[in-house]
Amino acid sequence: MSSADGERDGGAEGAPPEQLALIRESVRQAKRPKAKPRTWRGAALAGDLPVARVLVDKGVLHLDRYFDYAVPEELDADAQPGVRVRVRFGAGRHRVRDGRREGGGLIDGFLIERLAESDYSGPLAALAQVVSPEPVLSAELLGLARAVADRYAGSLADVLQLAVPPRSARAEQKASPAPLPPPEAPEAGSWARYERGAGFLEALASGGAPRAVWNALPGPEWSEEIARAVAATLASGRGALVVVPDGRAAGRVDAALTALLGEGRHAVLTADAGPEKRYRQWLAVRRGAVRAVVGTRAAMFAPVQDLGLVVIWDDGDGSHSEPHAPQPHAREVLLLRAAQDKCGFLLGSWSCTVEAAQLVESGWARPLVASRDQVRLAAPLVRTVGDGDLARDEAARAARLPTLAWQAVREGLKHGPVLVQVPRRGYVPRMACAQCRAAARCRHCAGPLEGQDAGVLRCGWCGVEETSWHCPECGGFRLRAQIVGARRTAEELGRAFPAVPVRTSGREQVLDTVPGTPALVVSTPGAEPVADGGYAAALLLDGWAMLGRPDLRAGEDALRRWIAAGSLVRPQGVGGTVVVVAEPTLRPVQALVRWDPVGHAVRELAERGELGFPPVSRMAAVAGGAEAVAEFLAAVELPADAEVLGPVPVPVAGGGARRVGGPPVGERWERALIRVRPGSGGALAAALKAAQAARMARGGGDVVRVRVDPPDIG
């Protein structure tokens, strides 16, 4: 400032000394950085174990390894294994000051271990900051995350993004409650309905690690039965983890545990709780204050101490498949945890997946089922309406509601609510025999045949064109396309029963419960609310819309959704009735009539074994632009027994939301399937990961997406 300026502005020189001191102090405070991470230039290193091995949160395959950093003396106490840190990443060797490398951008990471010396010969950058002294990454969780990353050809950083929730400083500052003493072992209760149910609880209470696949009886008792299994595990002084598909199921298990054990013995980990509350609950589990956890998909990594039991309910639900890389399935993660922690395992469902049947057939788990007498007492009466019935009922066929369905609805409304399950819109049809309705499959790889433009019939897996197809079941030569979901069902039912309220449950609004008074409840699969006292009847419309999906699991998934809806209906002894509109000769429909999902899964597993389908074989999908996929397949070193199917074009995505992992809107992608024999899954994942890492390290090029064990393969 010049003297002229000082005179014009009143003059700082003439200001009192106290005012000048205040001005200088305020300027110094304004320039002082606030909470900026430091690079510790010239700082002294820790005297003991001065090297920190850090996992940086980059999430790219070619950087899926640990990096060594120097530990400044001032961070020595807080820089312990398992804490969150910030480091400088990306500095070159030429940026060295006082023997330490500096520069690069700040990035988050986890401190894995402390070492006396590094195997890196160059200068080390120093830790920039310990974000929090709270150890959030235990050795057990790190081992699990590494096993998941290796199984799904992903990076460890991506898995830890799923396993460790975002930090909340306020949650960390709050102390967790003191752990409660183990409760008393529970009575068998409704587990007595199962042949080995009481023995399963006794094994858990005595500290054993039983492994079981549980086919639950229809009705609402399943949540109480899970609660008793958790209570038996807690009674042995160990922890328990329960993973359910959605928040509604978590709420039911939460209520059952509270009723059985009281407050404070379990934590609920769902997205509905909010970030801070969920992190506080997670910390209580990590610190050992809570020994039992109930949650949705992300809870599969919950750090339960001294784990004694892992439970997954309804493993066939698509919500158990993580959409973010590396896209693990909760069932497989819990299987890894059961093997790693040598704890008990319980896979429960009203239905039965092929993977569950494989666990029993291999001897890894034991079946936990009820006798046929108990099944008949608990299940509703199931009636079918097939093509022959519709042909004799033309008016009902035009309205998509046959006479038998109308009669069941009218009779059910006299005694309580009636559930109407309507398939979601937009299922893509595939081809089937017009005479016996058997799915049309490729003679080369047994993939699904799809009708293309100009009448061309082509395999959806290997792309081979089929010119002379005939049905191996009945010898027919005619094909038909499956129908799609029903429309305006709620409006039609409302007009047919004007005095009855109609409630809907679906994507826009999912109902949790409905009263036990007469009403029509129209729901999409998976969104069925629970009725007080159970539904008087259920109507399962347009079975072909679910059975006709172009997916290997179409029959299994249709049966699972039908049984889930039927399990909400009252038993046959008190008038509960289910009417399914589907061809009665089909295997899933027959399994529903007999209420035998286990038998259906066993037969499905045998057929998949003959054809080399998952889960008997391991499979991976490689998708991207045509040139990129061809380049990737040429570079990857696959196991000797690997078989490549395709590539074939992926349907072009239209406007609106696209499927996770699908092509961007307007782009044309191709997909190849790679399958290997049992025992080669690890080698396949390692080969795919190595090829993808090498491709990323080179940089550039089009995107290639790799997914191990894709849920939908056609």
C-alpha positions in Angstrom: 0.0 0.0 0.0 1.4 3.4 -1.0 1.4 6.5 1.3 -1.1 8.2 -0.9 -3.4 5.3 -0.7 -3.0 5.3 3.1 -3.9 9.0 3.4 -7.0 8.5 1.1 -8.2 5.5 3.1 -7.8 7.0 6.5 -4.3 5.7 6.9 -3.3 2.4 8.5 -0.2 4.0 9.8 -2.2 6.2 12.1 -4.3 3.4 13.4 -3.9 2.4 17.1 -1.4 -0.5 17.7 -4.2 -2.7 19.0 -6.2 -2.4 15.8 -3.1 -3.2 13.7 -2.5 -6.3 15.7 -6.1 -7.5 15.2 -5.8 -6.9 11.5 -2.6 -8.8 11.2 -4.0 -11.7 13.2 -7.2 -11.9 11.1 -5.1 -12.0 7.9 -2.9 -14.8 9.3 -6.0 -16.8 10.3 -7.6 -16.3 6.9 -4.6 -17.7 5.1 -4.2 -20.7 7.4 -5.5 -23.9 5.7 -8.2 -25.7 7.7 -7.9 -29.5 8.1 -5.8 -29.9 4.9 -4.0 -33.3 4.7 -0.3 -32.8 5.0 2.5 -34.5 3.0 4.8 -34.4 6.0 7.8 -32.9 4.3 10.9 -33.8 6.3 8.8 -35.3 9.1 10.6 -37.9 11.2 9.5 -41.5 10.6 8.1 -43.8 13.2 10.8 -45.6 15.1 9.0 -49.0 15.1 7.5 -50.5 11.9 8.0 -47.4 9.8 6.4 -48.9 6.7 2.6 -49.0 6.1 1.2 -51.4 3.5 -1.9 -49.7 2.0 -4.7 -50.7 -0.3 -5.6 -47.7 -2.4 -9.2 -47.2 -3.4 -8.7 -47.2 -7.1 -10.8 -50.2 -8.1 -9.0 -51.0 -11.3 -7.7 -54.5 -11.9 -4.1 -53.6 -12.9 -3.7 -51.8 -9.6 -5.2 -54.6 -7.5 -2.2 -54.9 -5.1 -0.8 -53.2 -2.0 1.5 -50.1 -2.0 4.0 -49.2 0.7 4.1 -45.8 2.4 6.3 -44.3 5.1 4.7 -43.7 8.5 5.5 -40.3 10.0 6.2 -40.2 13.7 3.2 -38.0 14.4 0.9 -40.7 12.9 2.5 -43.6 14.6 -0.2 -44.1 17.2 -3.2 -43.8 15.0 -1.8 -45.6 11.9 -2.9 -49.1 12.9 -4.0 -52.0 10.7 -7.6 -51.7 9.6 -7.9 -47.9 9.7 -8.9 -45.6 6.9 -6.0 -43.4 5.5 -5.4 -40.9 2.8 -2.2 -41.1 0.7 -0.6 -39.4 -2.2 -0.9 -41.6 -5.3 0.6 -41.1 -8.7 3.9 -39.3 -8.0 6.9 -40.3 -10.1 10.4 -41.1 -9.0 11.6 -37.7 -10.0 9.5 -36.0 -7.3 11.8 -36.7 -4.3 12.5 -34.4 -1.4 14.8 -35.3 1.5 14.8 -38.9 0.4 11.0 -39.2 0.3 8.7 -39.1 -2.7 6.1 -36.4 -2.8 3.3 -35.2 -5.0 0.4 -37.0 -6.6 -3.3 -36.7 -5.9 -4.9 -37.5 -2.6 -6.8 -40.8 -2.5 -8.5 -42.9 0.2 -7.3 -46.3 1.3 -7.1 -48.9 4.0 -3.9 -49.6 6.1 -3.4 -53.3 5.8 -0.3 -53.9 8.0 2.8 -52.3 9.4 6.2 -53.5 8.4 9.8 -53.0 9.5 11.0 -52.5 5.9 9.7 -52.4 2.4 10.5 -54.6 -0.6 10.3 -51.5 -2.8 13.8 -50.2 -3.5 12.8 -46.6 -4.3 11.9 -43.7 -2.0 8.5 -44.0 -0.3 5.8 -41.4 -0.1 4.5 -40.7 3.4 1.0 -41.3 4.7 -0.9 -38.0 4.3 -3.6 -38.5 6.9 -5.2 -41.1 9.2 -8.9 -40.4 8.5 -10.0 -42.1 11.7 -8.4 -44.2 14.3 -11.4 -46.6 14.2 -10.2 -50.0 12.8 -12.9 -50.9 10.3 -11.1 -53.6 8.3 -10.4 -56.7 10.3 -8.2 -59.6 9.0 -11.3 -61.8 8.7 -13.1 -59.2 6.6 -10.0 -58.7 4.4 -9.7 -62.4 3.8 -13.3 -62.7 2.8 -13.1 -59.7 0.5 -10.1 -61.2 -1.2 -11.8 -64.5 -1.7 -14.9 -62.8 -3.2 -12.6 -60.7 -5.5 -10.8 -63.8 -6.8 -14.0 -65.7 -7.3 -15.7 -63.0 -9.4 -12.6 -61.8 -11.2 -12.8 -58.4 -9.5 -10.6 -56.0 -7.6 -10.3 -56.0 -3.8 -11.0 -52.3 -3.6 -14.4 -52.8 -5.3 -15.3 -55.5 -2.9 -14.4 -53.4 0.1 -16.6 -50.6 -1.3 -19.5 -53.0 -0.8 -18.2 -54.4 2.5 -17.3 -51.3 4.5 -20.0 -48.5 4.6 -19.1 -44.8 4.3 -17.8 -43.2 7.4 -19.9 -41.0 9.7 -17.8 -39.1 12.2 -20.7 -38.5 14.5 -21.5 -42.3 14.6 -17.8 -43.1 15.4 -17.9 -40.6 18.4 -20.8 -42.4 20.0 -19.9 -45.3 22.2 -21.6 -48.6 21.5 -23.6 -50.3 24.2 -22.1 -53.0 26.4 -22.7 -56.5 25.0 -25.5 -58.5 26.7 -24.9 -62.0 28.1 -26.0 -65.0 26.0 -29.7 -65.8 26.2 -31.2 -69.1 27.1 -31.5 -71.7 24.4 -35.0 -71.4 22.8 -37.6 -74.1 22.6 -38.1 -75.9 19.2 -41.5 -74.2 18.6 -42.7 -74.6 15.0 -39.3 -76.2 14.1 -40.9 -79.4 15.5 -42.9 -79.6 12.3 -39.7 -80.5 10.4 -38.1 -84.0 10.6 -34.7 -82.7 11.8 -35.8 -79.2 13.0 -35.3 -79.7 16.7 -32.0 -81.4 16.2 -30.8 -78.5 14.1 -31.5 -76.0 16.9 -29.8 -78.3 19.5 -26.7 -78.5 17.3 -26.5 -74.7 17.1 -27.1 -74.3 20.9 -24.4 -76.7 21.7 -21.8 -74.9 19.6 -22.0 -77.1 16.5 -21.9 -75.9 12.9 -24.7 -77.8 11.0 -25.3 -77.0 7.4 -28.8 -77.3 6.0 -31.1 -76.4 3.1 -34.4 -75.7 4.5 -37.7 -76.0 2.5 -40.0 -73.9 4.7 -43.7 -74.8 5.0 -46.3 -72.3 3.7 -47.4 -69.6 6.2 -45.9 -66.7 8.2 -43.9 -68.9 10.7 -40.7 -68.7 8.7 -39.5 -65.4 10.3 -40.1 -66.9 13.8 -38.2 -70.0 12.8 -35.2 -68.0 11.7 -35.3 -66.0 15.0 -35.2 -69.3 16.9 -32.1 -70.4 14.9 -30.4 -67.1 15.7 -31.3 -67.4 19.4 -29.9 -70.9 19.6 -26.6 -69.6 18.1 -26.5 -66.7 20.5 -27.1 -69.1 23.4 -23.8 -70.8 22.5 -21.9 -67.5 22.8 -21.5 -67.0 19.1 -22.8 -64.6 16.6 -25.3 -65.0 13.7 -26.0 -63.2 10.4 -29.3 -63.3 8.5 -29.6 -61.9 4.9 -33.0 -61.4 3.4 -34.0 -60.0 0.0 -35.8 -56.8 0.9 -36.7 -54.4 3.8 -40.1 -56.0 4.3 -38.6 -59.4 5.0 -36.0 -57.7 7.3 -38.8 -56.1 9.2 -40.5 -59.4 9.8 -37.3 -61.1 11.1 -36.6 -58.0 13.2 -40.0 -58.2 14.8 -39.6 -61.9 15.5 -36.2 -61.5 17.1 -37.4 -58.6 19.3 -40.4 -60.7 20.4 -38.2 -63.6 21.2 -35.1 -62.0 22.7 -36.0 -58.4 23.4 -34.2 -55.2 22.4 -30.5 -54.8 22.1 -29.4 -58.2 21.0 -29.4 -57.7 17.2 -28.8 -55.0 14.6 -30.7 -54.3 11.4 -28.6 -53.2 8.4 -30.8 -51.9 5.6 -30.6 -48.9 3.4 -33.9 -47.5 4.8 -32.1 -46.7 8.1 -30.0 -43.9 6.6 -26.2 -43.6 6.4 -25.5 -42.4 10.0 -27.8 -44.9 11.8 -26.7 -47.8 9.6 -23.0 -47.0 10.2 -23.6 -46.7 13.9 -25.3 -50.2 13.9 -22.4 -51.5 11.8 -19.9 -50.2 14.3 -21.8 -51.8 17.1 -21.4 -55.1 15.3 -17.7 -54.5 14.5 -17.0 -53.6 18.1 -18.7 -56.8 19.4 -21.5 -54.9 21.2 -24.1 -56.8 19.1 -23.7 -60.4 18.1 -26.6 -60.8 15.6 -27.4 -59.0 12.3 -30.4 -59.0 10.1 -30.1 -57.1 6.8 -30.4 -57.0 3.1 -27.8 -57.8 0.4 -25.0 -55.5 1.7 -25.2 -57.2 5.2 -23.6 -60.3 3.7 -20.2 -58.6 4.7 -21.3 -57.6 8.2 -18.3 -58.1 10.6 -20.0 -60.3 13.1 -17.5 -61.5 15.7 -17.1 -65.2 16.4 -19.6 -66.1 13.7 -21.6 -69.2 14.4 -24.4 -69.2 11.8 -25.1 -67.5 8.4 -28.7 -67.6 7.1 -30.0 -66.6 3.7 -33.7 -66.5 3.0 -35.1 -66.9 -0.6 -31.8 -67.2 -2.4 -33.5 -67.2 -5.8 -34.7 -63.6 -5.4 -32.8 -61.3 -7.8 -32.2 -58.8 -5.1 -29.5 -61.0 -3.7 -27.3 -60.4 -6.8 -25.2 -57.2 -6.3 -25.4 -54.9 -9.3 -22.1 -53.2 -8.6 -18.7 -54.7 -9.5 -17.7 -57.4 -9.2 -21.4 -58.3 -8.8 -21.3 -61.1 -6.2 -24.3 -63.1 -5.1 -25.2 -63.1 -1.4 -25.5 -66.9 -1.4 -22.0 -67.4 -2.7 -20.6 -64.9 -0.2 -22.2 -66.6 2.7 -20.9 -70.0 1.5 -17.4 -68.5 1.5 -18.0 -67.2 5.0 -19.3 -70.6 6.2 -16.1 -72.2 4.9 -13.8 -69.5 6.1 -15.3 -69.3 9.7 -16.3 -72.9 9.9 -19.7 -71.9 11.1 -23.3 -73.2 10.6 -25.2 -72.5 7.3 -28.9 -72.3 6.7 -30.4 -71.7 3.2 -34.2 -71.3 3.6 -37.0 -70.7 1.2 -40.6 -71.7 0.4 -39.2 -72.9 -2.9 -35.9 -74.5 -3.9 -33.3 -73.3 -6.3 -31.0 -75.6 -8.4 -28.0 -74.3 -6.4 -29.7 -75.3 -3.2 -30.4 -78.8 -4.6 -26.8 -79.1 -5.6 -25.6 -78.3 -2.1 -27.7 -81.2 -0.8 -26.7 -83.6 -3.6 -23.0 -82.9 -3.1 -23.4 -83.8 0.6 -22.2 -80.3 1.7 -25.5 -79.6 3.4 -28.4 -81.7 4.7 -32.0 -81.3 3.8 -34.3 -79.8 6.3 -37.9 -80.6 5.2 -41.2 -81.5 6.6 -43.2 -84.7 5.9 -45.8 -84.9 3.2 -48.5 -84.9 5.8 -47.3 -81.6 7.2 -47.1 -80.2 3.7 -50.7 -81.1 3.0 -51.8 -79.6 6.2 -50.1 -76.2 5.5 -50.5 -75.8 1.7 -53.5 -74.5 -0.1 -55.5 -76.4 -2.8 -54.0 -75.7 -6.2 -56.1 -75.9 -9.4 -55.0 -75.3 -13.0 -56.5 -73.7 -16.1 -54.8 -74.8 -19.3 -55.3 -74.3 -23.0 -58.0 -76.9 -23.2 -60.0 -75.2 -20.6 -59.6 -71.8 -22.3 -60.6 -73.3 -25.6 -63.9 -74.4 -24.1 -64.4 -70.9 -22.5 -63.9 -68.4 -25.4 -65.4 -65.4 -23.6 -63.1 -65.9 -20.6 -60.2 -66.4 -22.9 -60.8 -63.0 -24.5 -60.9 -61.4 -21.1 -57.9 -63.5 -19.9 -59.9 -64.6 -16.8 -61.4 -68.1 -17.2 -64.6 -69.2 -15.5 -62.8 -71.2 -12.9 -60.8 -68.1 -11.9 -64.0 -66.0 -11.6 -65.6 -68.6 -9.4 -62.5 -68.8 -7.1 -62.4 -65.1 -6.8 -66.1 -64.8 -6.1 -66.0 -67.6 -3.5 -62.8 -66.3 -1.8 -64.3 -62.8 -1.4 -67.0 -64.2 0.9 -64.3 -65.1 3.4 -61.5 -62.6 3.1 -59.0 -60.9 0.7 -58.1 -62.4 -2.7 -54.6 -62.1 -4.2 -54.2 -61.6 -8.0 -50.7 -62.0 -9.2 -50.0 -60.4 -12.6 -46.7 -60.9 -14.3 -44.6 -57.8 -15.0 -44.9 -56.3 -18.4 -42.2 -56.6 -21.0 -41.0 -60.2 -20.7 -39.4 -61.1 -24.0 -40.8 -64.1 -25.7 -38.9 -67.1 -26.9 -39.8 -70.0 -29.1 -41.5 -73.2 -28.0 -43.2 -76.2 -29.7 -46.7 -75.3 -30.7 -47.9 -78.8 -29.8 -46.3 -79.7 -26.5 -45.0 -76.3 -25.4 -41.5 -77.6 -24.8 -38.8 -74.9 -25.1 -37.0 -74.8 -28.5 -33.3 -75.2 -27.9 -30.2 -75.3 -30.1 -28.8 -78.7 -31.2 -25.3 -77.4 -31.0 -25.1 -75.9 -27.4 -28.7 -76.4 -26.1 -29.2 -72.6 -25.9 -32.6 -71.0 -26.4 -33.8 -70.5 -30.0 -35.1 -67.0 -30.8 -37.1 -65.8 -33.8 -35.2 -63.1 -35.8 -36.2 -60.9 -38.6 -37.2 -62.4 -41.9 -38.3 -65.6 -40.1 -34.7 -66.7 -39.2 -34.4 -69.0 -36.2 -31.1 -68.4 -34.3 -29.6 -69.6 -31.1 -29.4 -66.9 -28.4 -26.1 -68.3 -27.0 -23.8 -69.4 -29.9 -25.6 -67.6 -32.8 -25.9 -70.7 -35.0 -28.8 -70.5 -37.3 -31.4 -73.4 -37.1 -33.0 -74.3 -40.4 -34.6 -77.7 -39.7 -35.8 -77.7 -36.1 -38.1 -80.3 -34.8 -39.3 -81.0 -31.2 -37.3 -83.8 -29.5 -40.3 -84.3 -27.1 -43.2 -84.9 -29.6 -41.6 -84.6 -33.0 -43.6 -81.5 -33.9 -42.3 -79.0 -36.5 -44.4 -75.9 -35.6 -43.2 -73.2 -33.3 -45.1 -70.6 -31.3 -44.0 -67.4 -29.5 -44.9 -67.0 -25.8 -47.4 -64.4 -24.7 -46.5 -61.3 -22.6 -47.9 -60.0 -19.4 -51.5 -59.0 -18.9 -52.8 -55.4 -18.9 -55.6 -53.5 -17.3 -56.2 -56.4 -14.9 -57.0 -54.2 -11.9 -59.5 -52.2 -14.0 -61.3 -55.3 -15.3 -61.6 -56.8 -11.8 -62.8 -53.5 -10.5 -65.6 -53.4 -13.1 -66.5 -57.1 -12.4 -66.7 -56.6 -8.7 -67.8 -53.0 -8.2 -68.6 -53.3 -4.5 -65.2 -54.7 -3.6 -62.1 -52.5 -2.9 -59.2 -53.1 -5.3 -55.6 -52.5 -4.0 -52.5 -52.6 -6.1 -48.9 -53.4 -5.1 -46.1 -53.0 -7.5 -43.2 -50.8 -8.6 -44.8 -47.5 -7.8 -46.1 -48.5 -4.4 -45.4 -51.8 -2.6 -47.8 -52.7 0.3 -46.4 -54.5 3.3 -49.7 -55.7 4.8 -53.4 -55.6 4.0 -56.4 -56.1 6.3 -58.1 -59.5 6.5 -61.4 -58.0 5.1 -62.7 -58.9 1.6 -60.7 -57.1 -1.1 -58.9 -57.7 -4.4 -55.2 -57.2 -4.1 -53.5 -57.0 -7.5 -49.7 -57.4 -7.3 -46.7 -58.0 -9.4 -44.5 -61.0 -8.5 -42.4 -60.3 -5.4 -44.5 -57.3 -4.2 -47.3 -59.4 -2.6 -48.4 -57.9 0.7 -49.1 -60.2 3.7 -52.8 -60.4 4.6 -54.0 -60.6 8.2 -55.0 -64.2 8.7 -53.9 -65.2 5.1 -55.6 -64.8 1.8 -58.8 -66.7 1.1 -57.7 -67.4 -2.5 -55.0 -66.5 -5.0 -55.2 -66.1 -8.8 -52.0 -66.5 -10.7 -52.6 -65.1 -14.2 -50.8 -65.6 -17.5 -48.4 -68.3 -16.5 -46.9 -68.4 -20.0 -45.6 -64.8 -19.5 -43.3 -66.1 -16.8 -42.5 -69.6 -18.2 -41.8 -68.0 -21.6 -39.0 -65.8 -20.6 -35.8 -66.3 -22.6 -33.8 -67.5 -19.6 -32.5 -70.8 -18.3 -34.2 -70.2 -15.0 -37.6 -69.4 -16.4 -39.3 -72.5 -15.0 -37.5 -72.4 -11.6 -38.3 -68.7 -11.2 -41.9 -69.0 -12.2 -42.4 -71.8 -9.6 -40.6 -69.8 -6.9 -42.9 -66.8 -7.5 -46.0 -69.0 -7.6 -45.1 -70.8 -4.4 -44.3 -67.4 -2.7 -47.8 -66.2 -3.5 -49.4 -69.5 -2.6 -47.6 -69.5 0.8 -49.6 -66.4 1.7 -52.9 -68.2 1.2 -54.7 -70.1 4.0 -54.3 -73.9 4.2 -56.6 -76.1 2.2 -58.3 -77.3 5.4 -59.8 -73.8 5.9 -60.7 -73.3 2.3 -57.5 -71.7 0.8 -57.4 -72.1 -3.0 -54.9 -71.2 -5.6 -55.8 -71.0 -9.3 -52.9 -70.9 -11.8 -53.5 -70.1 -15.5 -50.9 -72.3 -17.2 -50.7 -75.5 -19.0 -51.1 -78.2 -16.3 -48.7 -80.7 -18.0 -45.7 -78.5 -17.6 -43.2 -79.5 -15.0 -43.3 -76.3 -12.9 -47.1 -76.4 -12.9 -47.1 -80.0 -11.8 -44.6 -79.2 -9.0 -46.9 -76.4 -7.8 -49.9 -78.7 -7.8 -48.0 -81.3 -5.7 -46.3 -78.5 -3.7 -42.9 -80.2 -4.4 -40.3 -77.5 -5.3 -37.5 -79.8 -4.1 -38.4 -82.5 -6.6 -38.5 -79.9 -9.4 -35.1 -78.6 -8.4 -33.6 -82.1 -8.3 -34.9 -83.0 -11.8 -33.8 -79.6 -13.1 -30.3 -80.1 -11.7 -30.0 -83.6 -13.3 -30.9 -82.1 -16.7 -28.5 -79.3 -16.4 -25.8 -81.8 -15.5 -26.4 -83.7 -18.7 -26.4 -80.5 -20.8 -23.5 -78.8 -19.1 -25.6 -75.9 -17.7 -24.8 -73.9 -14.5 -24.5 -74.6 -11.7 -23.0 -77.9 -12.7 -20.7 -75.9 -14.9 -19.2 -72.5 -14.2 -19.9 -69.8 -16.7 -18.8 -66.2 -17.5 -20.1 -63.6 -19.9 -17.9 -61.2 -21.9 -19.8 -58.3 -23.5 -18.8 -55.2 -25.5 -18.2 -54.0 -29.0 -17.6 -56.6 -31.6 -14.0 -55.8 -32.1 -13.3 -55.4 -28.4 -14.8 -58.7 -27.6 -12.9 -60.5 -30.3 -9.7 -58.9 -29.2 -10.3 -59.9 -25.6 -11.1 -63.5 -26.5 -8.0 -63.7 -28.5 -5.8 -62.4 -25.7 -7.3 -64.4 -22.7 -5.5 -67.6 -21.8 -8.5 -69.8 -21.0 -8.3 -73.2 -19.2 -8.0 -76.2 -21.5 -11.6 -77.4 -20.9 -13.1 -73.9 -21.6 -15.8 -73.7 -24.3 -16.6 -70.4 -25.9 -20.2 -69.9 -27.1 -20.8 -67.0 -29.5 -20.3 -64.1 -29.7 -23.9 -63.1 -30.5 -25.5 -59.7 -30.8 -27.0 -58.2 -27.6 -30.4 -56.5 -28.1 -30.0 -52.8 -28.6 -31.2 -50.9 -25.6 -34.0 -48.4 -26.1 -34.8 -45.2 -24.2 -35.3 -45.1 -20.5 -33.5 -47.2 -17.8 -31.3 -50.0 -19.1 -30.3 -53.2 -17.4 -27.2 -53.1 -15.2 -24.2 -54.2 -17.3 -26.1 -53.9 -20.6 -25.0 -51.8 -23.6 -25.4 -48.0 -23.5 -28.4 -46.7 -25.3 -28.0 -46.9 -29.1 -24.8 -49.0 -29.0 -24.5 -52.4 -30.6 -22.8 -55.0 -28.4 -22.0 -58.6 -28.7 -21.8 -61.2 -25.9 -19.8 -64.4 -25.6 -20.4 -67.1 -23.0 -17.5 -69.1 -21.6 -18.2 -72.2 -19.7 -15.8 -74.7 -17.9 -16.3 -78.0 -16.1 -16.6 -78.2 -12.3 -13.3 -77.4 -10.6 -12.1 -75.0 -13.2 -14.1 -72.0 -12.1 -11.1 -70.5 -10.2 -8.8 -70.9 -13.2 -11.4 -69.3 -15.4 -11.9 -66.3 -13.1 -8.1 -65.8 -12.8 -7.6 -65.9 -16.6 -10.4 -63.4 -17.2 -9.0 -61.1 -14.4 -5.5 -61.2 -15.9 -6.7 -60.4 -19.4 -8.9 -57.6 -18.2 -6.0 -56.1 -16.1 -3.6 -56.3 -19.0 -6.1 -54.6 -21.2 -6.7 -51.8 -18.7 -3.0 -51.3 -18.2 -2.5 -50.6 -21.9 -5.3 -48.0 -21.7 -7.7 -46.9 -24.4 -10.0 -49.2 -26.4 -13.7 -49.9 -26.1 -15.3 -51.1 -22.9 -15.4 -54.9 -22.3 -17.5 -56.1 -19.4 -16.8 -59.4 -17.7 -19.2 -61.1 -15.3 -18.7 -64.4 -13.6 -21.8 -66.5 -13.0 -24.2 -64.1 -14.8 -27.8 -64.5 -13.5 -29.4 -64.4 -16.9 -27.7 -66.3 -19.8 -30.8 -66.9 -21.9 
